[in-house]
């Protein structure tokens, strides 16, 4: 776990201070692999081959490197895989581009970098959709990858990234048969479910606990699908409630919670706080393992 923690911190710092390296994150090989693995007799088998074989290759390397040279090869492999699977775009830079845009048209244009990839319509430059898009991007670009990397190592990061590409990115999703698209979507929602809840829990700690709990209950009551239903839509509702509560409490008096830039900037602030909470929990686990 110590190696995992160090790798996560190192890559988060590298991604922040060297954003130009994001150009190295490309999955052009996946489209070719899809063509080669197409035509299987069942949707389950086709998707299993498309995702499973690259994951198995990663797992084989991960296991083969274990125990050599004081763990240095394993660490380097973990760092490379984690870097490759994050993003691909840097969320802070995308939010910064919206802030720096000189007018509403260019702000709206810059905000499109935040919208979920499966969203065909343009992202509206309003507070609520911007906050939801920022947290969805945080989940898919950072938190989901970090969570599965912490749980399964490099193979978890690869599994998560490939699944989300096939489920949400049009270039890959549209190449899948309809049955495989449906399966990929369900699997992506399964992989997102737990990290989304952990983001919500961290928001309760880093923001307004009552607002988070109240909104979480109201969301599930309104949708009537149960707390275990594979739906991460609650995260957007909780994010909006947390940001509104944070903005209103910011200066000791009520602030306009409909201002898109104010809400988006506060959303980014809360995402940073959630990341700090996650890293603090990982650090405690590492310390407990060392001295336990």
C-alpha positions in Angstrom: 0.0 0.0 0.0 2.9 2.4 0.6 4.0 1.9 -3.0 0.4 2.6 -4.1 0.3 5.8 -2.0 3.6 7.1 -3.2 2.7 6.4 -6.9 -0.6 8.2 -6.5 0.9 11.3 -4.9 3.8 11.4 -7.5 1.5 11.1 -10.5 -1.0 13.7 -9.2 1.9 16.1 -8.7 3.4 15.3 -12.1 0.0 15.7 -13.8 -0.5 19.1 -12.1 2.9 20.6 -12.8 3.5 19.0 -16.2 0.1 19.1 -18.0 1.8 19.0 -21.4 2.5 15.3 -20.8 -1.1 14.5 -21.2 -0.5 14.2 -24.9 1.1 10.8 -24.2 -2.3 9.4 -23.1 -3.9 8.0 -26.2 -5.7 4.7 -26.8 -5.6 4.5 -30.5 -4.7 0.9 -30.2 -8.0 0.1 -28.6 -10.0 0.8 -31.8 -7.8 -1.6 -33.8 -8.2 -4.2 -31.0 -11.9 -3.8 -31.1 -11.9 -4.7 -34.8 -9.9 -7.8 -34.2 -12.0 -9.0 -31.4 -15.4 -8.3 -33.1 -17.8 -10.9 -34.3 -17.9 -13.1 -31.2 -20.9 -15.4 -30.6 -22.2 -13.5 -27.6 -22.1 -10.0 -26.2 -20.6 -11.2 -23.0 -17.7 -13.0 -24.7 -17.0 -10.1 -27.1 -16.8 -7.6 -24.3 -14.8 -10.0 -22.1 -12.2 -10.4 -24.9 -12.1 -6.7 -25.7 -11.5 -5.6 -22.1 -10.2 -8.9 -20.6 -7.1 -9.6 -22.7 -5.5 -6.2 -22.2 -6.3 -6.4 -18.5 -4.8 -9.9 -18.3 -1.6 -8.7 -20.1 -1.3 -5.9 -17.5 -1.9 -8.4 -14.7 0.8 -10.7 -16.0 3.3 -7.9 -16.1 2.2 -6.7 -12.6 2.7 -10.2 -11.1 6.0 -10.9 -13.1 7.6 -7.7 -11.7 6.7 -8.4 -8.1 9.6 -9.0 -5.7 12.4 -7.9 -8.0 15.0 -5.2 -7.2 13.4 -4.1 -3.9 10.1 -3.5 -5.7 11.5 -0.7 -8.0 10.3 -2.3 -11.3 6.8 -2.8 -9.8 6.8 0.8 -8.6 7.9 2.2 -12.0 5.3 0.0 -13.8 2.6 1.2 -11.4 3.6 4.9 -12.0 3.5 4.5 -15.8 0.1 2.8 -15.8 -1.5 5.2 -13.4 -0.3 8.2 -15.4 -1.6 6.6 -18.6 -5.0 5.9 -17.2 -5.7 9.2 -15.5 -7.4 12.0 -17.4 -6.9 12.1 -20.3 -7.4 15.9 -19.8 -6.4 17.8 -16.7 -9.5 19.0 -14.8 -7.9 22.0 -13.2 -6.6 23.3 -16.5 -10.0 23.0 -18.1 -11.7 24.9 -15.2 -8.9 27.5 -15.4 -9.6 27.9 -19.1 -13.2 28.7 -18.4 -12.2 31.3 -15.7 -9.7 33.0 -18.1 -12.0 33.2 -21.1 -12.7 36.9 -21.8 -16.4 36.7 -22.7 -19.5 34.5 -22.3 -19.2 32.8 -25.8 -15.6 31.8 -25.2 -16.4 30.7 -21.7 -19.2 28.5 -23.0 -16.8 27.1 -25.6 -14.2 26.4 -23.0 -16.7 24.7 -20.7 -17.4 22.0 -23.4 -14.1 20.3 -22.3 -15.9 19.5 -19.0 -19.0 17.8 -20.4 -19.3 14.0 -20.2 -18.2 12.4 -23.4 -21.5 10.6 -24.0 -23.3 14.0 -23.9 -24.2 15.0 -27.4 -25.8 18.4 -26.6 -23.7 21.4 -25.7 -23.1 21.9 -22.0 -25.1 24.9 -20.8 -23.2 27.7 -19.2 -25.3 27.6 -16.0 -24.2 26.9 -12.4 -26.0 23.5 -12.0 -24.8 21.7 -15.2 -21.3 23.1 -14.7 -21.0 21.8 -11.2 -22.4 18.4 -12.2 -20.0 18.2 -15.1 -17.0 19.1 -13.0 -17.8 16.4 -10.5 -18.5 13.8 -13.2 -15.2 14.7 -14.8 -13.5 14.4 -11.4 -14.9 11.0 -10.9 -14.0 9.6 -14.3 -10.7 11.4 -14.8 -9.2 11.0 -11.3 -11.2 9.4 -8.4 -12.4 6.3 -10.2 -8.9 5.5 -11.5 -7.3 6.2 -8.2 -9.8 4.1 -6.3 -9.4 1.0 -8.5 -5.6 1.5 -8.6 -5.6 1.5 -4.8 -7.7 -1.6 -4.7 -6.2 -3.7 -7.5 -3.0 -2.0 -8.5 -2.2 -1.2 -12.1 -4.7 -3.7 -13.4 -7.5 -1.9 -11.6 -6.6 1.4 -13.4 -6.5 -0.3 -16.8 -9.8 -2.1 -16.2 -11.5 1.1 -15.2 -10.2 3.2 -18.1 -10.9 0.7 -20.8 -14.4 0.1 -19.5 -15.2 3.8 -19.5 -13.8 4.3 -22.9 -16.0 1.5 -24.3 -19.0 2.7 -22.4 -18.9 6.5 -22.9 -16.5 7.6 -25.7 -18.4 7.7 -29.0 -15.4 6.6 -31.1 -15.3 3.3 -29.2 -18.8 2.9 -27.9 -20.4 3.3 -31.4 -18.1 0.5 -32.7 -19.7 -2.0 -30.3 -22.8 -4.0 -31.1 -25.8 -2.8 -29.2 -25.7 -5.7 -26.7 -22.1 -5.0 -25.9 -22.8 -1.2 -25.5 -25.4 -2.0 -23.0 -23.1 -4.4 -21.1 -20.2 -1.9 -21.1 -22.6 0.8 -19.8 -23.7 -1.4 -16.9 -20.1 -2.4 -16.1 -19.0 1.2 -16.1 -21.8 2.2 -13.7 -20.8 -0.7 -11.5 -17.2 0.5 -11.4 -18.3 4.1 -10.7 -20.8 3.2 -8.0 -18.4 2.8 -5.0 -15.9 5.6 -5.8 -18.9 7.9 -6.3 -20.2 7.1 -2.8 -16.8 7.6 -1.4 -16.6 11.0 -3.0 -20.0 11.8 -1.4 -18.7 10.7 2.0 -15.6 12.8 1.6 -17.9 15.8 0.6 -19.8 15.3 3.8 -16.5 15.6 5.7 -15.1 18.5 3.6 -18.3 20.5 3.1 -21.7 20.5 4.8 -22.6 17.1 6.3 -26.3 17.9 6.7 -26.7 19.1 3.2 -25.0 16.0 1.8 -27.0 13.5 3.8 -30.3 15.3 3.2 -29.7 15.5 -0.6 -28.6 11.9 -0.8 -31.8 10.7 0.9 -34.0 13.0 -1.1 -32.4 11.9 -4.4 -33.0 8.2 -3.7 -36.5 8.9 -2.3 -37.4 10.9 -5.5 -36.1 8.2 -7.9 -37.3 5.2 -5.9 -34.6 2.9 -7.1 -33.0 2.0 -3.8 -29.6 2.8 -2.4 -27.9 -0.1 -4.1 -29.1 0.7 -7.6 -26.2 1.3 -9.9 -26.8 5.0 -10.5 -24.3 7.7 -9.8 -26.7 10.5 -10.5 -26.9 11.2 -6.8 -23.3 12.6 -7.0 -24.4 15.5 -9.2 -27.2 16.4 -6.7 -24.9 16.1 -3.7 -22.3 18.2 -5.5 -24.8 21.0 -6.2 -26.0 21.0 -2.6 -22.4 21.0 -1.3 -21.3 23.8 -3.6 -24.4 25.9 -2.8 -23.8 25.4 1.0 -20.1 26.2 0.6 -20.7 29.4 -1.5 -23.4 30.7 0.9 -21.1 30.1 3.9 -18.0 31.5 2.2 -18.1 35.1 3.4 -20.5 34.8 6.3 -23.4 36.0 4.2 -25.6 34.8 1.4 -23.9 34.8 -2.0 -25.5 34.3 -5.4 -25.5 30.5 -6.0 -26.6 31.0 -9.6 -23.3 32.6 -10.7 -21.7 29.9 -13.0 -18.1 31.0 -12.4 -18.5 31.3 -8.6 -20.1 27.8 -8.5 -17.6 26.2 -10.8 -14.6 27.6 -8.9 -16.1 26.4 -5.6 -16.7 23.0 -7.2 -13.1 22.8 -8.1 -12.2 23.8 -4.5 -14.3 21.0 -3.1 -12.9 18.5 -5.5 -9.4 19.4 -4.2 -10.7 18.9 -0.6 -12.1 15.5 -1.5 -8.8 14.5 -3.0 -7.1 15.6 0.2 -9.5 13.6 2.3 -8.8 10.5 0.1 -5.1 10.9 0.4 -5.3 11.4 4.2 -7.2 8.1 4.5 -4.7 6.3 2.3 -1.9 7.8 4.4 -3.5 6.5 7.6 -3.9 3.1 6.1 -0.2 3.1 5.1 0.9 4.2 8.6 -1.3 1.6 10.2 0.3 -1.0 8.0 3.8 0.1 8.9 3.3 0.3 12.6 0.4 -2.1 13.1 
